[in-house]
Amino acid sequence: MERDPNGSLRAECRFPDRYNGDKVFEGHIVDIRGKSTTPGRIIVRDGTIAAIEPLEKEPDNAPFLLPGLTDAHIHIESTMLTPVNYSLTAVAHGVVNSVSDPHEIANVLGVPGIDYMIENARATRFNCFFGMPSCVPSSYLETAGASIDAARTAELLRRPDIWYLAEMMNYPGVVGADPEVTGKIQAALEAGKPVDGHARGIEGDELRRYAAAGITTDHECATLDDALERIAAGMKIIVRDGSAARNFDALADIIDMYPAQSMLCSDDKHPKDLLEGQIDQLVRRGIARGISVWNLLLAACINPVEHYGLPSGLMRPGDKATFIAVDNLHDFNVLHTVIEGHVVYSCAHGVDRGELLLHEPSGARPNIFNAQPITPADISLNPATESVKVIGVHDGELFTPCLVLPVASLKQERVAKIVVYNRYGRSTPKTAYIKGFDLSRGAIAASVAHDSHNIIAIGENDADICSAINALIASKGGMAVADAAELLVLPLPIAGLMTDEPAERVAAASHSLEAKVASLGCTLHSPFLTMAFMALPVVPALKITDRGLVDVTKFDFTTIEA
């Protein structure tokens, strides 16, 4: 193979050849478990690997062929894209499978939302393996658009297009043996399907009881000690690096320490970040850190397929012809993505929609949005004490400490207001204080607010907060920035979470919004996604929902007064 001026191996993009009607892909066959590469050819017949044959001579400028990448935990709704448009970004980064939890749309629309995701994904060859959301709603502390009980969960888990029970966030229900919670877990175990965890903040005996209930993974680790304790309890670690929660650097060493118990995921990622890199990016970052490429590939290519029992194939004779080609195992640039024998992406020509899509998806845009416009009087705050509780925000973290600050210092500390407003019916907005967004003026709002996806807004003044919220009500969902007379809106007409626009257009629109937010003083990497998690009452310590301020450590409501 040639070397480019920087010394890395350069592979050609000519791919594949044909031989007696079969497709033939030549290159360096990567044996991940054997930690070796061998010149060879993959012979593909009718979408299946008919044979893998060694080559006597190393082919010139040949790529390295290996099983495709799997995103082991993602909420596609958080990309703001439909499954079809998400898949168009994924294949360009060598991702051939997503272990997808439709938890977000299920909390808005219930089972019809899950069915929408599955049906939309069926328009493409990309492999979306959907789980059954375990927490709809995620807790009694918020108002969702739907509820799915244990009996209905058990029924859905028997479906062949539901692959696992998704993130069990109700850890008090698990540890306390709540009948509804244990019923869902038992239904998954009886169906022979794994159960994903969501165990941020629990440790010791509670963690061991949580894992012993049948929960096999966790993607909520923030420190290496968190990961080690979960592995000791029998769980596998899904190392996450999304747009708001970025834990790869803190957890990367676990991949070399426990390669068989490690996987990689995006969890929640916005379009701009998706276009820049996905699981391929994590592999490159791991290589740069000195982590074994073989252990990284085990986590990225093999472990998720085996853990979830995915029928994707691991590049063996008889498997589906689903694999990728990269330039080398150091730079790890994706040259081609092949799904069931179809070259759906080539670095020379980009994504081949004709090869990736089976048919154009329907134009369905299901939604529920019943909120009424508000005024500044609806969000006023008059604390009765000299000090108040304030949600503390740190970039790249979902954990939000409870700060106690004097009311007289709030302006100096650049504390903003945060509002959550039920979008499903008539109610009163709930208002609290938040520190970390550093807005000098203006307000931002969105109908993406985990997990019930009510309207959430953060702002420096009441008029702009109301302007942003009312703009979302008019558009039936989306993201908005208000700055006096200036108002920017990105509509999300599908469940108030997604649009059927392509990723590039959504990325450009969201980038414009985030640039505007930055001009208001905010320095967070992903302000809208960070804001979305401020309503999640299962990640400590202080959060706010449409029902009020929540002390997550007590799993109960609290007052703003300190």
PLY file of the C-alpha trace (Angstrom):
ply
format ascii 1.0
element vertex 562
property float x
property float y
property float z
element edge 561
property int vertex1
property int vertex2
end_header
0.00 0.00 0.00
1.04 3.61 -0.58
1.84 5.95 2.25
0.59 9.50 2.23
2.92 12.41 3.14
2.04 11.96 6.82
3.09 8.32 6.75
-0.35 6.74 7.01
-1.50 4.05 4.63
-3.65 5.21 1.73
-6.30 2.88 0.37
-8.16 3.14 -2.90
-11.92 3.65 -3.15
-12.40 1.29 -6.13
-14.81 -1.24 -4.67
-16.12 -3.91 -5.41
-15.25 -6.14 -8.38
-17.51 -8.83 -9.84
-16.67 -12.46 -10.48
-19.13 -14.93 -12.04
-22.03 -12.74 -10.92
-20.80 -12.49 -7.31
-19.55 -9.29 -5.72
-15.94 -9.56 -4.63
-14.35 -7.24 -2.05
-10.57 -7.49 -1.70
-8.45 -6.11 1.09
-6.91 -6.93 4.44
-9.33 -9.14 6.36
-9.37 -7.96 9.97
-9.67 -10.69 12.61
-10.54 -8.68 15.71
-10.41 -11.51 18.22
-7.29 -12.96 16.62
-5.70 -9.49 16.57
-4.43 -9.97 13.04
-4.96 -8.98 9.41
-4.64 -11.22 6.36
-4.89 -10.36 2.64
-8.11 -11.84 1.36
-11.32 -11.47 -0.58
-14.92 -11.55 0.56
-17.27 -13.19 -1.94
-20.85 -11.93 -1.62
-23.81 -13.78 -3.10
-27.41 -12.62 -2.66
-26.51 -10.33 0.22
-24.68 -13.04 2.16
-20.99 -13.80 2.59
-20.54 -16.96 0.51
-16.84 -17.32 1.30
-13.75 -15.54 2.58
-10.65 -16.59 0.68
-6.99 -15.80 1.39
-4.91 -14.04 -1.25
-1.40 -15.17 -1.98
-0.28 -11.66 -2.78
-1.12 -8.51 -0.83
-3.35 -6.34 -3.04
-2.11 -2.86 -3.92
-3.62 0.05 -2.00
-6.15 -2.27 -0.39
-8.47 -1.23 2.46
-8.93 -3.06 5.74
-12.23 -4.97 5.93
-13.96 -5.50 9.26
-17.43 -5.88 10.79
-19.41 -2.63 10.81
-19.71 -0.38 13.85
-22.64 -0.55 16.26
-23.92 2.35 18.31
-24.86 0.43 21.45
-27.32 2.99 22.81
-28.92 5.93 21.04
-32.16 7.85 21.11
-32.62 8.66 17.43
-35.24 11.26 18.36
-32.50 13.27 20.09
-30.78 13.74 16.75
-33.95 15.60 15.67
-33.89 13.36 12.58
-36.17 10.57 11.45
-34.60 7.08 11.45
-34.18 7.33 7.66
-32.30 10.62 7.81
-30.27 9.44 10.79
-29.22 6.35 8.83
-27.91 8.57 6.02
-25.45 10.10 8.47
-24.60 6.82 10.22
-23.43 4.84 7.20
-21.00 7.63 6.26
-19.24 6.87 9.54
-19.23 3.09 9.23
-22.15 2.58 11.62
-24.33 -0.28 10.36
-26.40 -0.96 13.50
-28.04 1.22 16.11
-29.40 -0.16 19.36
-32.17 2.41 19.51
-34.38 3.28 22.46
-37.55 5.09 21.25
-38.11 6.29 24.80
-38.53 9.94 23.81
-41.33 9.53 21.29
-42.98 6.88 23.46
-43.30 9.42 26.27
-45.05 11.77 23.84
-47.20 9.40 21.77
-47.07 6.00 23.47
-47.07 2.81 21.38
-48.01 4.66 18.15
-44.76 6.59 18.54
-42.75 3.36 18.80
-44.53 2.02 15.73
-43.77 5.22 13.83
-40.03 4.78 14.47
-40.06 1.12 13.45
-42.03 1.77 10.27
-39.88 4.72 9.25
-36.71 2.67 9.76
-38.09 -0.10 7.55
-37.70 2.21 4.57
-33.94 1.69 4.75
-31.46 -1.19 4.79
-29.81 0.34 7.83
-30.30 -1.77 10.96
-32.28 0.01 13.67
-32.80 -2.46 16.50
-35.43 -0.89 18.70
-35.94 -1.57 22.38
-39.07 -1.40 24.51
-39.03 1.77 26.63
-39.24 0.77 30.28
-40.25 4.10 31.79
-43.27 5.73 30.16
-43.56 8.03 31.99
-40.07 8.05 33.45
-41.47 8.84 36.90
-44.54 10.12 38.76
-42.75 13.46 39.07
-43.72 14.69 35.60
-46.56 14.65 33.09
-46.02 12.63 29.92
-48.22 12.22 26.88
-48.65 8.47 27.43
-48.33 5.63 29.90
-47.28 2.03 29.20
-47.78 -0.43 32.04
-46.16 -3.80 32.74
-48.88 -5.81 31.01
-48.59 -3.79 27.79
-44.79 -3.90 28.05
-44.86 -7.69 28.28
-47.07 -7.86 25.21
-44.75 -5.63 23.20
-41.64 -7.52 24.31
-43.01 -10.60 22.58
-42.84 -8.80 19.23
-39.91 -9.83 17.00
-39.18 -6.17 16.14
-38.55 -5.30 19.81
-35.07 -6.43 20.81
-34.57 -5.54 24.48
-36.01 -3.71 27.48
-34.51 -0.22 27.33
-32.89 1.84 30.07
-34.53 1.09 33.41
-34.28 4.54 35.02
-36.62 3.85 37.92
-33.89 2.50 40.15
-35.91 3.06 43.35
-38.58 0.84 41.80
-36.01 -1.84 40.99
-34.35 -1.78 44.41
-37.69 -1.54 46.18
-39.20 -4.37 44.09
-42.10 -2.27 42.79
-44.51 -4.75 41.12
-44.85 -2.71 37.91
-41.09 -2.34 37.54
-40.23 -5.95 38.37
-43.05 -7.08 36.07
-41.41 -5.32 33.12
-37.98 -6.78 33.89
-39.40 -10.27 34.34
-41.27 -9.99 31.04
-37.99 -9.20 29.24
-36.17 -12.08 30.90
-38.98 -14.49 30.01
-38.82 -13.27 26.41
-35.06 -13.94 26.41
-34.25 -10.27 25.85
-31.62 -8.23 27.71
-32.42 -5.37 30.07
-30.53 -2.08 29.85
-29.74 -0.02 32.92
-29.63 3.66 33.80
-28.03 3.72 37.22
-26.48 7.14 37.73
-25.78 7.94 41.35
-26.39 4.57 42.99
-23.66 2.46 44.56
-22.91 -0.21 47.11
-25.65 -2.60 48.11
-28.31 -0.73 46.15
-26.26 -1.07 42.96
-25.71 -4.78 43.56
-29.45 -5.32 44.08
-30.17 -3.29 40.95
-27.86 -5.46 38.84
-29.07 -8.69 40.46
-32.62 -7.87 39.31
-31.46 -8.78 35.78
-30.08 -5.50 34.49
-27.03 -6.03 32.31
-25.66 -2.64 31.17
-25.17 0.95 32.21
-24.33 3.98 30.05
-24.58 6.51 32.90
-21.09 6.13 34.37
-19.18 9.38 34.83
-16.00 8.07 36.49
-13.78 5.05 36.20
-14.73 4.04 39.74
-18.41 4.06 38.68
-17.59 1.72 35.83
-15.47 -0.62 37.93
-18.18 -0.97 40.57
-20.76 -1.84 37.92
-18.51 -4.42 36.29
-17.95 -5.96 39.73
-21.74 -6.16 40.04
-21.93 -8.11 36.77
-22.91 -5.28 34.40
-21.37 -4.21 31.10
-20.32 -0.62 30.51
-21.51 1.34 27.49
-19.05 4.22 27.21
-21.00 7.29 26.15
-19.95 10.38 24.28
-22.90 12.47 23.11
-23.47 16.16 22.59
-24.28 17.00 26.22
-22.96 14.04 28.23
-19.38 13.36 27.19
-17.82 10.61 29.29
-15.36 8.97 26.90
-12.22 10.60 28.28
-13.13 9.68 31.85
-14.02 6.07 31.02
-11.79 5.12 28.08
-9.34 3.10 30.18
-12.11 0.61 31.02
-11.91 -0.61 27.41
-8.39 -1.97 27.92
-9.12 -3.12 31.48
-12.32 -5.02 30.60
-12.59 -5.28 26.80
-15.23 -8.03 26.89
-17.48 -5.89 29.09
-17.23 -2.66 27.08
-19.32 -1.05 24.34
-19.55 2.44 22.79
-22.53 4.73 22.30
-23.74 8.20 21.35
-26.90 8.26 23.51
-28.06 11.81 22.66
-26.35 13.59 19.77
-27.29 16.59 17.65
-26.98 16.65 13.83
-23.86 18.83 13.69
-22.00 16.40 15.94
-23.38 13.40 14.03
-21.99 14.76 10.78
-18.56 15.29 12.35
-18.22 11.77 13.73
-19.94 8.90 15.47
-18.55 5.60 16.77
-15.69 5.92 14.26
-14.67 9.12 16.01
-14.52 7.32 19.37
-12.31 4.61 17.87
-9.92 7.27 16.56
-9.88 9.07 19.88
-9.19 5.81 21.68
-6.31 4.97 19.36
-4.85 8.45 19.95
-5.01 7.79 23.72
-3.02 4.59 23.31
-5.91 2.18 23.86
-5.52 -1.12 22.02
-7.19 -0.89 18.62
-8.24 -4.53 19.03
-10.07 -3.80 22.28
-11.68 -0.72 20.74
-12.90 -2.79 17.79
-14.20 -5.46 20.14
-16.27 -2.77 21.90
-17.35 -1.11 18.66
-18.00 -4.05 16.35
-18.51 -7.32 18.23
-19.69 -6.91 21.82
-22.99 -5.11 21.03
-23.91 -7.61 18.31
-23.35 -10.53 20.67
-24.86 -8.90 23.76
-28.14 -7.96 22.05
-28.21 -10.97 19.71
-28.34 -8.81 16.59
-28.67 -10.61 13.23
-26.20 -8.24 11.62
-23.31 -10.61 11.14
-19.67 -10.45 12.14
-18.09 -10.87 8.70
-18.02 -14.67 8.64
-19.12 -17.07 5.90
-22.89 -17.41 6.11
-23.34 -14.01 7.76
-25.11 -11.11 6.12
-22.62 -9.22 3.98
-22.58 -6.22 6.29
-19.12 -4.77 6.91
-16.95 -1.71 6.39
-13.65 -0.79 4.78
-11.22 1.63 6.42
-7.92 3.03 5.17
-5.89 1.53 8.04
-6.16 0.65 11.71
-4.49 3.85 12.87
-6.25 6.71 11.12
-9.46 4.67 10.82
-11.06 6.69 8.03
-14.16 4.95 6.68
-13.88 4.31 2.93
-16.92 2.11 2.31
-19.94 0.83 4.18
-21.61 -2.35 2.93
-25.01 -3.52 4.15
-26.23 -6.90 2.91
-23.93 -6.66 -0.09
-24.98 -3.13 -1.06
-22.31 -0.43 -1.02
-24.38 2.23 0.73
-21.48 4.60 1.26
-18.24 5.22 -0.62
-15.73 7.92 0.26
-15.53 8.79 -3.44
-19.27 9.25 -3.97
-20.83 9.72 -0.52
-24.03 8.02 0.61
-25.86 6.11 -2.12
-29.53 6.71 -1.28
-30.59 4.31 -4.01
-28.65 1.49 -2.40
-29.53 2.43 1.19
-33.26 3.10 0.83
-35.75 0.37 0.12
-38.49 2.94 -0.51
-39.36 6.50 0.42
-40.95 6.70 3.88
-44.46 8.05 4.39
-44.94 11.72 5.17
-46.61 11.05 8.54
-46.00 13.69 11.24
-47.68 12.47 14.44
-47.79 14.99 17.29
-49.58 16.15 20.46
-49.36 19.83 21.39
-52.15 21.42 23.43
-50.40 24.18 25.42
-51.79 27.71 25.42
-49.72 30.94 25.22
-48.39 32.45 28.46
-47.53 35.92 29.80
-44.74 37.15 32.13
-47.18 37.07 35.04
-47.39 33.28 34.65
-43.68 32.79 35.40
-43.02 35.33 38.15
-41.01 34.25 41.20
-41.24 35.77 44.67
-39.15 33.65 47.06
-40.04 33.97 50.73
-36.48 33.48 52.00
-33.18 35.33 51.65
-31.55 32.31 49.97
-32.87 29.99 47.28
-32.08 26.64 45.70
-30.49 26.91 42.26
-29.87 24.16 39.67
-26.13 24.03 38.99
-24.95 23.20 35.46
-21.52 21.95 34.36
-20.71 21.55 30.68
-20.57 17.92 29.54
-22.35 16.63 32.65
-25.96 15.66 33.40
-25.41 15.77 37.17
-26.77 19.08 38.50
-25.89 19.96 42.08
-28.27 21.89 44.29
-26.68 25.28 44.90
-27.87 27.60 47.65
-27.42 31.28 46.81
-28.60 34.55 48.34
-31.42 36.16 46.39
-29.47 39.42 46.42
-26.58 37.77 44.51
-28.56 36.12 41.70
-27.96 38.85 39.11
-24.25 39.07 39.95
-23.96 35.28 39.73
-25.70 35.34 36.29
-28.46 33.10 37.54
-31.28 32.69 35.02
-34.86 31.54 35.26
-35.86 28.08 34.07
-39.46 27.29 33.15
-41.14 23.97 32.35
-44.65 24.06 30.89
-46.92 21.07 30.28
-47.64 20.81 26.56
-50.30 18.07 26.82
-53.07 20.01 28.56
-53.94 23.06 30.62
-51.64 23.77 33.56
-49.51 26.46 35.18
-45.84 26.85 34.17
-43.32 25.90 36.87
-40.39 28.25 37.42
-37.06 27.96 39.25
-33.48 29.27 39.09
-30.50 27.87 37.18
-26.80 28.78 37.05
-24.35 27.84 34.31
-25.97 29.09 31.11
-24.52 32.60 31.65
-27.07 34.41 29.50
-26.51 38.16 29.52
-29.82 38.67 27.72
-32.50 36.78 25.80
-33.97 33.31 26.26
-33.97 29.84 24.70
-36.78 27.28 24.63
-37.48 23.81 23.26
-40.09 21.07 23.22
-37.26 18.56 23.65
-37.10 18.13 27.44
-36.25 14.70 28.75
-38.16 12.61 29.32
-41.73 13.80 28.99
-40.85 16.52 26.50
-42.85 19.34 27.89
-41.78 22.86 26.93
-38.61 24.01 28.67
-37.08 27.48 28.61
-34.17 29.33 30.19
-33.83 33.07 30.03
-32.44 36.27 31.44
-35.80 38.06 31.35
-39.47 37.08 31.47
-40.53 38.79 28.23
-38.06 36.83 26.11
-38.86 33.57 27.92
-42.55 34.01 27.08
-41.74 35.00 23.49
-39.67 31.83 22.96
-42.26 29.56 24.61
-45.15 31.07 22.64
-43.23 30.64 19.38
-42.97 26.90 20.09
-46.67 26.70 20.86
-47.41 28.34 17.50
-45.12 25.92 15.62
-46.30 22.85 17.60
-42.80 22.11 18.81
-39.18 22.87 18.05
-36.29 25.00 19.31
-36.34 28.78 19.67
-34.18 31.73 20.65
-35.69 35.09 21.60
-33.65 38.28 21.93
-35.99 41.28 22.20
-37.47 41.74 18.72
-35.37 38.94 17.18
-36.90 35.44 17.17
-35.34 32.32 15.62
-37.29 29.04 15.42
-36.41 25.53 14.21
-39.76 23.66 13.88
-39.86 19.99 14.93
-43.30 18.89 13.70
-42.90 15.15 14.39
-43.89 14.68 18.05
-42.27 18.04 18.77
-38.97 16.10 18.64
-38.01 15.55 15.00
-38.21 16.89 11.50
-38.13 15.07 8.18
-35.59 17.56 6.84
-32.11 16.15 5.98
-29.32 16.22 8.56
-27.28 18.90 6.78
-30.21 21.33 6.78
-31.11 20.60 10.40
-27.47 20.93 11.42
-27.22 24.31 9.72
-30.42 25.55 11.35
-29.47 24.31 14.82
-25.96 25.73 14.37
-27.50 29.15 13.64
-29.56 28.87 16.82
-26.55 27.85 18.90
-24.46 30.66 17.42
-27.17 33.08 18.49
-27.21 31.53 21.98
-23.43 31.97 22.15
-23.86 35.65 21.30
-26.11 35.91 24.35
-23.19 34.84 26.55
-23.66 31.06 26.81
-20.45 29.01 26.47
-21.95 25.50 26.77
-20.99 23.08 24.00
-24.59 22.05 23.39
-26.96 24.45 25.17
-30.24 23.02 23.88
-29.37 19.42 24.69
-28.01 20.45 28.08
-31.25 22.33 28.76
-33.27 19.27 27.72
-31.81 17.28 30.62
-32.72 19.88 33.23
-36.21 18.35 33.29
-34.99 14.77 33.83
-35.95 13.85 37.41
-33.92 10.65 37.56
-30.40 12.15 37.39
-29.33 13.89 40.63
-29.45 16.22 42.25
-31.86 19.11 41.50
-34.18 19.17 38.47
-37.47 20.76 37.44
-40.50 19.25 35.71
-43.92 20.56 34.72
-45.06 19.60 38.22
-42.36 21.46 40.16
-38.82 21.48 41.51
-37.46 17.96 42.22
-34.90 16.76 44.76
-33.77 13.68 42.87
-31.79 12.34 45.83
-35.13 12.00 47.67
-37.13 11.31 44.50
-39.67 13.89 45.62
-40.69 17.51 45.13
-39.02 20.34 46.99
-39.49 24.10 47.36
-37.36 26.85 45.87
-36.72 28.34 49.30
-33.49 27.21 50.94
0 1
1 2
2 3
3 4
4 5
5 6
6 7
7 8
8 9
9 10
10 11
11 12
12 13
13 14
14 15
15 16
16 17
17 18
18 19
19 20
20 21
21 22
22 23
23 24
24 25
25 26
26 27
27 28
28 29
29 30
30 31
31 32
32 33
33 34
34 35
35 36
36 37
37 38
38 39
39 40
40 41
41 42
42 43
43 44
44 45
45 46
46 47
47 48
48 49
49 50
50 51
51 52
52 53
53 54
54 55
55 56
56 57
57 58
58 59
59 60
60 61
61 62
62 63
63 64
64 65
65 66
66 67
67 68
68 69
69 70
70 71
71 72
72 73
73 74
74 75
75 76
76 77
77 78
78 79
79 80
80 81
81 82
82 83
83 84
84 85
85 86
86 87
87 88
88 89
89 90
90 91
91 92
92 93
93 94
94 95
95 96
96 97
97 98
98 99
99 100
100 101
101 102
102 103
103 104
104 105
105 106
106 107
107 108
108 109
109 110
110 111
111 112
112 113
113 114
114 115
115 116
116 117
117 118
118 119
119 120
120 121
121 122
122 123
123 124
124 125
125 126
126 127
127 128
128 129
129 130
130 131
131 132
132 133
133 134
134 135
135 136
136 137
137 138
138 139
139 140
140 141
141 142
142 143
143 144
144 145
145 146
146 147
147 148
148 149
149 150
150 151
151 152
152 153
153 154
154 155
155 156
156 157
157 158
158 159
159 160
160 161
161 162
162 163
163 164
164 165
165 166
166 167
167 168
168 169
169 170
170 171
171 172
172 173
173 174
174 175
175 176
176 177
177 178
178 179
179 180
180 181
181 182
182 183
183 184
184 185
185 186
186 187
187 188
188 189
189 190
190 191
191 192
192 193
193 194
194 195
195 196
196 197
197 198
198 199
199 200
200 201
201 202
202 203
203 204
204 205
205 206
206 207
207 208
208 209
209 210
210 211
211 212
212 213
213 214
214 215
215 216
216 217
217 218
218 219
219 220
220 221
221 222
222 223
223 224
224 225
225 226
226 227
227 228
228 229
229 230
230 231
231 232
232 233
233 234
234 235
235 236
236 237
237 238
238 239
239 240
240 241
241 242
242 243
243 244
244 245
245 246
246 247
247 248
248 249
249 250
250 251
251 252
252 253
253 254
254 255
255 256
256 257
257 258
258 259
259 260
260 261
261 262
262 263
263 264
264 265
265 266
266 267
267 268
268 269
269 270
270 271
271 272
272 273
273 274
274 275
275 276
276 277
277 278
278 279
279 280
280 281
281 282
282 283
283 284
284 285
285 286
286 287
287 288
288 289
289 290
290 291
291 292
292 293
293 294
294 295
295 296
296 297
297 298
298 299
299 300
300 301
301 302
302 303
303 304
304 305
305 306
306 307
307 308
308 309
309 310
310 311
311 312
312 313
313 314
314 315
315 316
316 317
317 318
318 319
319 320
320 321
321 322
322 323
323 324
324 325
325 326
326 327
327 328
328 329
329 330
330 331
331 332
332 333
333 334
334 335
335 336
336 337
337 338
338 339
339 340
340 341
341 342
342 343
343 344
344 345
345 346
346 347
347 348
348 349
349 350
350 351
351 352
352 353
353 354
354 355
355 356
356 357
357 358
358 359
359 360
360 361
361 362
362 363
363 364
364 365
365 366
366 367
367 368
368 369
369 370
370 371
371 372
372 373
373 374
374 375
375 376
376 377
377 378
378 379
379 380
380 381
381 382
382 383
383 384
384 385
385 386
386 387
387 388
388 389
389 390
390 391
391 392
392 393
393 394
394 395
395 396
396 397
397 398
398 399
399 400
400 401
401 402
402 403
403 404
404 405
405 406
406 407
407 408
408 409
409 410
410 411
411 412
412 413
413 414
414 415
415 416
416 417
417 418
418 419
419 420
420 421
421 422
422 423
423 424
424 425
425 426
426 427
427 428
428 429
429 430
430 431
431 432
432 433
433 434
434 435
435 436
436 437
437 438
438 439
439 440
440 441
441 442
442 443
443 444
444 445
445 446
446 447
447 448
448 449
449 450
450 451
451 452
452 453
453 454
454 455
455 456
456 457
457 458
458 459
459 460
460 461
461 462
462 463
463 464
464 465
465 466
466 467
467 468
468 469
469 470
470 471
471 472
472 473
473 474
474 475
475 476
476 477
477 478
478 479
479 480
480 481
481 482
482 483
483 484
484 485
485 486
486 487
487 488
488 489
489 490
490 491
491 492
492 493
493 494
494 495
495 496
496 497
497 498
498 499
499 500
500 501
501 502
502 503
503 504
504 505
505 506
506 507
507 508
508 509
509 510
510 511
511 512
512 513
513 514
514 515
515 516
516 517
517 518
518 519
519 520
520 521
521 522
522 523
523 524
524 525
525 526
526 527
527 528
528 529
529 530
530 531
531 532
532 533
533 534
534 535
535 536
536 537
537 538
538 539
539 540
540 541
541 542
542 543
543 544
544 545
545 546
546 547
547 548
548 549
549 550
550 551
551 552
552 553
553 554
554 555
555 556
556 557
557 558
558 559
559 560
560 561
